[in-house]
Amino acid sequence: MPACSVEAVLGAPDVGAVYSHYRGENLPDTGFLNNTLRDAFKIPIDKIAEFVDIFYDTLASTRNLTQDA
């Protein structure tokens, strides 16, 4: 995945909301994160695993961009 800016992440539906929610904090364990995604962010249960993969890829891409700056 190419590097992306924090502004792009924040502008992405759902991904931006979750990013803002956990900004500056460690992510919780998988079970708690999955429950939060389902309950607070209304991510469908059958899409949570895919969302988490995309979210972690996005975090890694954003982290790489900020480390290179």
N, C-alpha and C positions, 0 to 999 in steps of 0.2 A: 504494500500500500504506500503511495507517495506521501510525503510529509504534508500535513495540513495545519492551517493556522487555528489558533484558539477561537478566533472570531467565526471561522467556518464551523467548528464544532458546536459552538454556542447557538449558531443559527440552524442547526439540524434538529428537526422535530425529535422528541424523545431523547435522543443522544445528548443534546444540549441541556435538557432538563435534568437528566441523571448526572451529567458532568457538573452542572452547577450545584446540585444537591450534595455531592460528595467532594467538591472542590476543597483542597487543603487537608483532607482527611484520608486515612487509610480506608480502602474498601472493606466492607464486612465479609465474613465467610460466605461461601457460595449459597448456602440455604437461606441465610438472612437476606442476601442480595436478591435472590430469586423471589422471595416473598415480597420484598419492597418493590421490585419491578412490577410484580403482579398487582399488589394492593394500592400502592401510591401512584404508580405511573401507568397502570391499566394496560401493561404489555400482556397480550394473550399468552396463556400457559404454553401453547404449542410453538410460540415464537421466542420464548425466553432464551433458550440455548443459542439460537442464531443471533439474538440481540446482544447477548453477553460476548460472543465472539467478535462481533462488529465493534462493540464498545471497547473491548481490550485492544483490538487492532488500532482503533482511533486514538486511544490513550498513548499507545506506543508511538504512533506516528507524531502526535503532538509533542510528546516528550523528546523525541529525536530532533524535532524542529527547534525546540527551545534550548536544547543542549548544544546545537550547532551555532546558535546565534551568539 
